[in-house]
Structures are given as C-alpha cells and as structure tokens.
Amino acid sequence: MEKLGLTIVVFMSVLTIYIVYSAVQNESGNLLFILLGGLFAVLGNLLHSVKPNYL
C-alpha cells in the first residue's frame, strides 16, 4: 500500500511540473496523455496485489 501512495505522489508532482512548464512555454499537452496512460499501467500492476475489502 505504501508503493501506491508513493506512485500517486510522484505522478501528481510530475503532472504539476509539466502543466506549469507547458503553460510557460505555450506547448500543447500531448505528453499529458502519455503520463496518464503510464499512471493507469502502474496502478493496474499495483492494484493487482491489493485485497478486496468484502472478504
């Protein structure tokens, strides 16, 4: 569960830095879709080991 929290914190930090950078440089947000896809891939791998709470 600790990896999940760390993953989300790192992703949100990278996302914030990228948004500020793209606003300053007037750049389009193409990298944003790659970052979101990477987040879903990592979360999918991490959530496989989390036990459901209904058992």
PDB file of N, CA, C and O in Angstrom:
ATOM      1  N   MET A   1       0.825  -1.193   0.000  1.00  0.00           N
ATOM      2  CA  MET A   1       0.000   0.000   0.000  1.00  0.00           C
ATOM      3  C   MET A   1       0.868   1.256   0.000  1.00  0.00           C
ATOM      4  O   MET A   1       0.447   2.307  -0.482  1.00  0.00           O
ATOM      5  N   GLU A   2       2.061   1.143   0.534  1.00  0.00           N
ATOM      6  CA  GLU A   2       2.968   2.279   0.573  1.00  0.00           C
ATOM      7  C   GLU A   2       3.429   2.660  -0.837  1.00  0.00           C
ATOM      8  O   GLU A   2       3.626   3.839  -1.131  1.00  0.00           O
ATOM      9  N   LYS A   3       3.600   1.652  -1.712  1.00  0.00           N
ATOM     10  CA  LYS A   3       4.006   1.920  -3.092  1.00  0.00           C
ATOM     11  C   LYS A   3       2.925   2.691  -3.831  1.00  0.00           C
ATOM     12  O   LYS A   3       3.222   3.548  -4.664  1.00  0.00           O
ATOM     13  N   LEU A   4       1.682   2.389  -3.528  1.00  0.00           N
ATOM     14  CA  LEU A   4       0.569   3.061  -4.193  1.00  0.00           C
ATOM     15  C   LEU A   4       0.569   4.553  -3.869  1.00  0.00           C
ATOM     16  O   LEU A   4       0.413   5.386  -4.761  1.00  0.00           O
ATOM     17  N   GLY A   5       0.741   4.881  -2.616  1.00  0.00           N
ATOM     18  CA  GLY A   5       0.783   6.286  -2.212  1.00  0.00           C
ATOM     19  C   GLY A   5       1.961   7.020  -2.822  1.00  0.00           C
ATOM     20  O   GLY A   5       1.826   8.157  -3.276  1.00  0.00           O
ATOM     21  N   LEU A   6       3.118   6.369  -2.834  1.00  0.00           N
ATOM     22  CA  LEU A   6       4.307   6.984  -3.410  1.00  0.00           C
ATOM     23  C   LEU A   6       4.130   7.196  -4.906  1.00  0.00           C
ATOM     24  O   LEU A   6       4.545   8.224  -5.440  1.00  0.00           O
ATOM     25  N   THR A   7       3.521   6.239  -5.581  1.00  0.00           N
ATOM     26  CA  THR A   7       3.277   6.360  -7.018  1.00  0.00           C
ATOM     27  C   THR A   7       2.374   7.549  -7.319  1.00  0.00           C
ATOM     28  O   THR A   7       2.638   8.307  -8.252  1.00  0.00           O
ATOM     29  N   ILE A   8       1.333   7.713  -6.555  1.00  0.00           N
ATOM     30  CA  ILE A   8       0.399   8.815  -6.793  1.00  0.00           C
ATOM     31  C   ILE A   8       1.059  10.157  -6.501  1.00  0.00           C
ATOM     32  O   ILE A   8       0.849  11.119  -7.240  1.00  0.00           O
ATOM     33  N   VAL A   9       1.852  10.237  -5.440  1.00  0.00           N
ATOM     34  CA  VAL A   9       2.539  11.492  -5.110  1.00  0.00           C
ATOM     35  C   VAL A   9       3.533  11.872  -6.194  1.00  0.00           C
ATOM     36  O   VAL A   9       3.604  13.035  -6.592  1.00  0.00           O
ATOM     37  N   VAL A  10       4.307  10.894  -6.679  1.00  0.00           N
ATOM     38  CA  VAL A  10       5.277  11.176  -7.744  1.00  0.00           C
ATOM     39  C   VAL A  10       4.552  11.596  -9.022  1.00  0.00           C
ATOM     40  O   VAL A  10       4.973  12.540  -9.690  1.00  0.00           O
ATOM     41  N   PHE A  11       3.473  10.907  -9.364  1.00  0.00           N
ATOM     42  CA  PHE A  11       2.728  11.261 -10.570  1.00  0.00           C
ATOM     43  C   PHE A  11       2.155  12.664 -10.478  1.00  0.00           C
ATOM     44  O   PHE A  11       2.264  13.436 -11.431  1.00  0.00           O
ATOM     45  N   MET A  12       1.553  13.005  -9.360  1.00  0.00           N
ATOM     46  CA  MET A  12       0.973  14.338  -9.211  1.00  0.00           C
ATOM     47  C   MET A  12       2.040  15.422  -9.267  1.00  0.00           C
ATOM     48  O   MET A  12       1.794  16.510  -9.788  1.00  0.00           O
ATOM     49  N   SER A  13       3.228  15.131  -8.731  1.00  0.00           N
ATOM     50  CA  SER A  13       4.325  16.095  -8.795  1.00  0.00           C
ATOM     51  C   SER A  13       4.784  16.309 -10.231  1.00  0.00           C
ATOM     52  O   SER A  13       4.968  17.447 -10.665  1.00  0.00           O
ATOM     53  N   VAL A  14       4.969  15.219 -10.968  1.00  0.00           N
ATOM     54  CA  VAL A  14       5.384  15.327 -12.368  1.00  0.00           C
ATOM     55  C   VAL A  14       4.305  16.027 -13.184  1.00  0.00           C
ATOM     56  O   VAL A  14       4.618  16.844 -14.050  1.00  0.00           O
ATOM     57  N   LEU A  15       3.062  15.724 -12.921  1.00  0.00           N
ATOM     58  CA  LEU A  15       1.960  16.348 -13.641  1.00  0.00           C
ATOM     59  C   LEU A  15       1.920  17.855 -13.382  1.00  0.00           C
ATOM     60  O   LEU A  15       1.711  18.633 -14.313  1.00  0.00           O
ATOM     61  N   THR A  16       2.112  18.265 -12.157  1.00  0.00           N
ATOM     62  CA  THR A  16       2.112  19.688 -11.820  1.00  0.00           C
ATOM     63  C   THR A  16       3.260  20.412 -12.503  1.00  0.00           C
ATOM     64  O   THR A  16       3.076  21.500 -13.050  1.00  0.00           O
ATOM     65  N   ILE A  17       4.446  19.813 -12.473  1.00  0.00           N
ATOM     66  CA  ILE A  17       5.602  20.428 -13.126  1.00  0.00           C
ATOM     67  C   ILE A  17       5.366  20.545 -14.628  1.00  0.00           C
ATOM     68  O   ILE A  17       5.698  21.567 -15.229  1.00  0.00           O
ATOM     69  N   TYR A  18       4.801  19.515 -15.234  1.00  0.00           N
ATOM     70  CA  TYR A  18       4.542  19.551 -16.675  1.00  0.00           C
ATOM     71  C   TYR A  18       3.496  20.598 -17.035  1.00  0.00           C
ATOM     72  O   TYR A  18       3.637  21.278 -18.052  1.00  0.00           O
ATOM     73  N   ILE A  19       2.463  20.742 -16.236  1.00  0.00           N
ATOM     74  CA  ILE A  19       1.426  21.734 -16.518  1.00  0.00           C
ATOM     75  C   ILE A  19       1.997  23.145 -16.432  1.00  0.00           C
ATOM     76  O   ILE A  19       1.695  23.988 -17.276  1.00  0.00           O
ATOM     77  N   VAL A  20       2.811  23.404 -15.430  1.00  0.00           N
ATOM     78  CA  VAL A  20       3.428  24.727 -15.304  1.00  0.00           C
ATOM     79  C   VAL A  20       4.380  24.973 -16.470  1.00  0.00           C
ATOM     80  O   VAL A  20       4.399  26.069 -17.031  1.00  0.00           O
ATOM     81  N   TYR A  21       5.169  23.966 -16.840  1.00  0.00           N
ATOM     82  CA  TYR A  21       6.103  24.113 -17.954  1.00  0.00           C
ATOM     83  C   TYR A  21       5.368  24.382 -19.264  1.00  0.00           C
ATOM     84  O   TYR A  21       5.770  25.257 -20.031  1.00  0.00           O
ATOM     85  N   SER A  22       4.301  23.640 -19.526  1.00  0.00           N
ATOM     86  CA  SER A  22       3.580  23.825 -20.779  1.00  0.00           C
ATOM     87  C   SER A  22       2.837  25.161 -20.806  1.00  0.00           C
ATOM     88  O   SER A  22       2.630  25.721 -21.882  1.00  0.00           O
ATOM     89  N   ALA A  23       2.436  25.676 -19.661  1.00  0.00           N
ATOM     90  CA  ALA A  23       1.785  26.986 -19.626  1.00  0.00           C
ATOM     91  C   ALA A  23       2.793  28.089 -19.917  1.00  0.00           C
ATOM     92  O   ALA A  23       2.467  29.060 -20.601  1.00  0.00           O
ATOM     93  N   VAL A  24       4.005  27.954 -19.410  1.00  0.00           N
ATOM     94  CA  VAL A  24       5.031  28.972 -19.634  1.00  0.00           C
ATOM     95  C   VAL A  24       5.530  28.935 -21.076  1.00  0.00           C
ATOM     96  O   VAL A  24       5.761  29.987 -21.672  1.00  0.00           O
ATOM     97  N   GLN A  25       5.699  27.752 -21.640  1.00  0.00           N
ATOM     98  CA  GLN A  25       6.269  27.601 -22.976  1.00  0.00           C
ATOM     99  C   GLN A  25       5.221  27.594 -24.090  1.00  0.00           C
ATOM    100  O   GLN A  25       5.580  27.442 -25.258  1.00  0.00           O
ATOM    101  N   ASN A  26       3.947  27.753 -23.766  1.00  0.00           N
ATOM    102  CA  ASN A  26       2.849  27.675 -24.743  1.00  0.00           C
ATOM    103  C   ASN A  26       2.924  26.394 -25.564  1.00  0.00           C
ATOM    104  O   ASN A  26       2.852  26.420 -26.793  1.00  0.00           O
ATOM    105  N   GLU A  27       3.069  25.293 -24.876  1.00  0.00           N
ATOM    106  CA  GLU A  27       3.209  23.988 -25.512  1.00  0.00           C
ATOM    107  C   GLU A  27       1.896  23.226 -25.386  1.00  0.00           C
ATOM    108  O   GLU A  27       1.158  23.405 -24.417  1.00  0.00           O
ATOM    109  N   SER A  28       1.606  22.376 -26.366  1.00  0.00           N
ATOM    110  CA  SER A  28       0.386  21.573 -26.288  1.00  0.00           C
ATOM    111  C   SER A  28       0.575  20.434 -25.294  1.00  0.00           C
ATOM    112  O   SER A  28       1.703  20.113 -24.918  1.00  0.00           O
ATOM    113  N   GLY A  29      -0.516  19.829 -24.872  1.00  0.00           N
ATOM    114  CA  GLY A  29      -0.478  18.823 -23.823  1.00  0.00           C
ATOM    115  C   GLY A  29      -0.411  17.403 -24.309  1.00  0.00           C
ATOM    116  O   GLY A  29      -1.122  16.555 -23.770  1.00  0.00           O
ATOM    117  N   ASN A  30       0.408  17.087 -25.305  1.00  0.00           N
ATOM    118  CA  ASN A  30       0.484  15.720 -25.817  1.00  0.00           C
ATOM    119  C   ASN A  30       1.107  14.765 -24.807  1.00  0.00           C
ATOM    120  O   ASN A  30       0.716  13.600 -24.732  1.00  0.00           O
ATOM    121  N   LEU A  31       2.055  15.240 -24.043  1.00  0.00           N
ATOM    122  CA  LEU A  31       2.711  14.387 -23.062  1.00  0.00           C
ATOM    123  C   LEU A  31       1.763  14.010 -21.927  1.00  0.00           C
ATOM    124  O   LEU A  31       1.972  13.005 -21.247  1.00  0.00           O
ATOM    125  N   LEU A  32       0.742  14.802 -21.726  1.00  0.00           N
ATOM    126  CA  LEU A  32      -0.227  14.537 -20.666  1.00  0.00           C
ATOM    127  C   LEU A  32      -0.911  13.188 -20.855  1.00  0.00           C
ATOM    128  O   LEU A  32      -1.130  12.466 -19.882  1.00  0.00           O
ATOM    129  N   PHE A  33      -1.251  12.839 -22.092  1.00  0.00           N
ATOM    130  CA  PHE A  33      -1.915  11.562 -22.361  1.00  0.00           C
ATOM    131  C   PHE A  33      -0.959  10.390 -22.114  1.00  0.00           C
ATOM    132  O   PHE A  33      -1.382   9.326 -21.660  1.00  0.00           O
ATOM    133  N   ILE A  34       0.307  10.586 -22.408  1.00  0.00           N
ATOM    134  CA  ILE A  34       1.299   9.545 -22.145  1.00  0.00           C
ATOM    135  C   ILE A  34       1.470   9.349 -20.644  1.00  0.00           C
ATOM    136  O   ILE A  34       1.580   8.218 -20.172  1.00  0.00           O
ATOM    137  N   LEU A  35       1.494  10.449 -19.893  1.00  0.00           N
ATOM    138  CA  LEU A  35       1.611  10.357 -18.434  1.00  0.00           C
ATOM    139  C   LEU A  35       0.403   9.658 -17.823  1.00  0.00           C
ATOM    140  O   LEU A  35       0.557   8.832 -16.922  1.00  0.00           O
ATOM    141  N   LEU A  36      -0.784   9.976 -18.298  1.00  0.00           N
ATOM    142  CA  LEU A  36      -1.988   9.325 -17.768  1.00  0.00           C
ATOM    143  C   LEU A  36      -2.013   7.839 -18.104  1.00  0.00           C
ATOM    144  O   LEU A  36      -2.414   7.025 -17.273  1.00  0.00           O
ATOM    145  N   GLY A  37      -1.597   7.484 -19.293  1.00  0.00           N
ATOM    146  CA  GLY A  37      -1.514   6.073 -19.663  1.00  0.00           C
ATOM    147  C   GLY A  37      -0.512   5.327 -18.801  1.00  0.00           C
ATOM    148  O   GLY A  37      -0.755   4.192 -18.391  1.00  0.00           O
ATOM    149  N   GLY A  38       0.618   5.972 -18.528  1.00  0.00           N
ATOM    150  CA  GLY A  38       1.617   5.366 -17.646  1.00  0.00           C
ATOM    151  C   GLY A  38       1.092   5.190 -16.236  1.00  0.00           C
ATOM    152  O   GLY A  38       1.376   4.185 -15.585  1.00  0.00           O
ATOM    153  N   LEU A  39       0.320   6.171 -15.756  1.00  0.00           N
ATOM    154  CA  LEU A  39      -0.266   6.055 -14.411  1.00  0.00           C
ATOM    155  C   LEU A  39      -1.220   4.871 -14.343  1.00  0.00           C
ATOM    156  O   LEU A  39      -1.183   4.102 -13.382  1.00  0.00           O
ATOM    157  N   PHE A  40      -2.068   4.716 -15.345  1.00  0.00           N
ATOM    158  CA  PHE A  40      -3.005   3.599 -15.337  1.00  0.00           C
ATOM    159  C   PHE A  40      -2.278   2.256 -15.417  1.00  0.00           C
ATOM    160  O   PHE A  40      -2.706   1.283 -14.798  1.00  0.00           O
ATOM    161  N   ALA A  41      -1.194   2.198 -16.168  1.00  0.00           N
ATOM    162  CA  ALA A  41      -0.425   0.958 -16.264  1.00  0.00           C
ATOM    163  C   ALA A  41       0.203   0.607 -14.923  1.00  0.00           C
ATOM    164  O   ALA A  41       0.150  -0.545 -14.493  1.00  0.00           O
ATOM    165  N   VAL A  42       0.797   1.593 -14.262  1.00  0.00           N
ATOM    166  CA  VAL A  42       1.442   1.340 -12.963  1.00  0.00           C
ATOM    167  C   VAL A  42       0.402   1.002 -11.909  1.00  0.00           C
ATOM    168  O   VAL A  42       0.596   0.073 -11.125  1.00  0.00           O
ATOM    169  N   LEU A  43      -0.699   1.741 -11.877  1.00  0.00           N
ATOM    170  CA  LEU A  43      -1.748   1.452 -10.890  1.00  0.00           C
ATOM    171  C   LEU A  43      -2.375   0.085 -11.129  1.00  0.00           C
ATOM    172  O   LEU A  43      -2.728  -0.608 -10.174  1.00  0.00           O
ATOM    173  N   GLY A  44      -2.516  -0.309 -12.382  1.00  0.00           N
ATOM    174  CA  GLY A  44      -3.040  -1.640 -12.678  1.00  0.00           C
ATOM    175  C   GLY A  44      -2.146  -2.737 -12.139  1.00  0.00           C
ATOM    176  O   GLY A  44      -2.629  -3.756 -11.646  1.00  0.00           O
ATOM    177  N   ASN A  45      -0.840  -2.530 -12.232  1.00  0.00           N
ATOM    178  CA  ASN A  45       0.093  -3.516 -11.688  1.00  0.00           C
ATOM    179  C   ASN A  45       0.095  -3.512 -10.168  1.00  0.00           C
ATOM    180  O   ASN A  45       0.226  -4.568  -9.549  1.00  0.00           O
ATOM    181  N   LEU A  46      -0.049  -2.338  -9.555  1.00  0.00           N
ATOM    182  CA  LEU A  46      -0.019  -2.272  -8.091  1.00  0.00           C
ATOM    183  C   LEU A  46      -1.318  -2.747  -7.463  1.00  0.00           C
ATOM    184  O   LEU A  46      -1.297  -3.383  -6.409  1.00  0.00           O
ATOM    185  N   LEU A  47      -2.442  -2.450  -8.089  1.00  0.00           N
ATOM    186  CA  LEU A  47      -3.734  -2.816  -7.503  1.00  0.00           C
ATOM    187  C   LEU A  47      -4.042  -4.310  -7.626  1.00  0.00           C
ATOM    188  O   LEU A  47      -4.983  -4.807  -7.007  1.00  0.00           O
ATOM    189  N   HIS A  48      -3.255  -5.013  -8.417  1.00  0.00           N
ATOM    190  CA  HIS A  48      -3.447  -6.456  -8.539  1.00  0.00           C
ATOM    191  C   HIS A  48      -3.189  -7.151  -7.205  1.00  0.00           C
ATOM    192  O   HIS A  48      -3.785  -8.190  -6.924  1.00  0.00           O
ATOM    193  N   SER A  49      -2.315  -6.592  -6.393  1.00  0.00           N
ATOM    194  CA  SER A  49      -1.947  -7.234  -5.123  1.00  0.00           C
ATOM    195  C   SER A  49      -2.773  -6.735  -3.933  1.00  0.00           C
ATOM    196  O   SER A  49      -2.595  -7.233  -2.821  1.00  0.00           O
ATOM    197  N   VAL A  50      -3.667  -5.771  -4.136  1.00  0.00           N
ATOM    198  CA  VAL A  50      -4.488  -5.257  -3.047  1.00  0.00           C
ATOM    199  C   VAL A  50      -5.671  -6.189  -2.822  1.00  0.00           C
ATOM    200  O   VAL A  50      -6.357  -6.570  -3.771  1.00  0.00           O
ATOM    201  N   LYS A  51      -5.906  -6.550  -1.582  1.00  0.00           N
ATOM    202  CA  LYS A  51      -7.022  -7.442  -1.262  1.00  0.00           C
ATOM    203  C   LYS A  51      -8.333  -6.683  -1.251  1.00  0.00           C
ATOM    204  O   LYS A  51      -8.376  -5.556  -0.758  1.00  0.00           O
ATOM    205  N   PRO A  52      -9.400  -7.258  -1.774  1.00  0.00           N
ATOM    206  CA  PRO A  52     -10.700  -6.595  -1.709  1.00  0.00           C
ATOM    207  C   PRO A  52     -11.206  -6.544  -0.267  1.00  0.00           C
ATOM    208  O   PRO A  52     -10.903  -7.434   0.526  1.00  0.00           O
ATOM    209  N   ASN A  53     -11.963  -5.523   0.071  1.00  0.00           N
ATOM    210  CA  ASN A  53     -12.401  -5.362   1.456  1.00  0.00           C
ATOM    211  C   ASN A  53     -13.695  -6.103   1.776  1.00  0.00           C
ATOM    212  O   ASN A  53     -14.178  -6.016   2.905  1.00  0.00           O
ATOM    213  N   TYR A  54     -14.265  -6.820   0.829  1.00  0.00           N
ATOM    214  CA  TYR A  54     -15.505  -7.548   1.120  1.00  0.00           C
ATOM    215  C   TYR A  54     -15.257  -8.994   1.537  1.00  0.00           C
ATOM    216  O   TYR A  54     -16.210  -9.737   1.769  1.00  0.00           O
ATOM    217  N   LEU A  55     -14.010  -9.401   1.635  1.00  0.00           N
ATOM    218  CA  LEU A  55     -13.724 -10.768   2.064  1.00  0.00           C
ATOM    219  C   LEU A  55     -13.491 -10.848   3.543  1.00  0.00           C
ATOM    220  O   LEU A  55     -13.237 -11.930   4.071  1.00  0.00           O
TER     221      LEU A  55
END
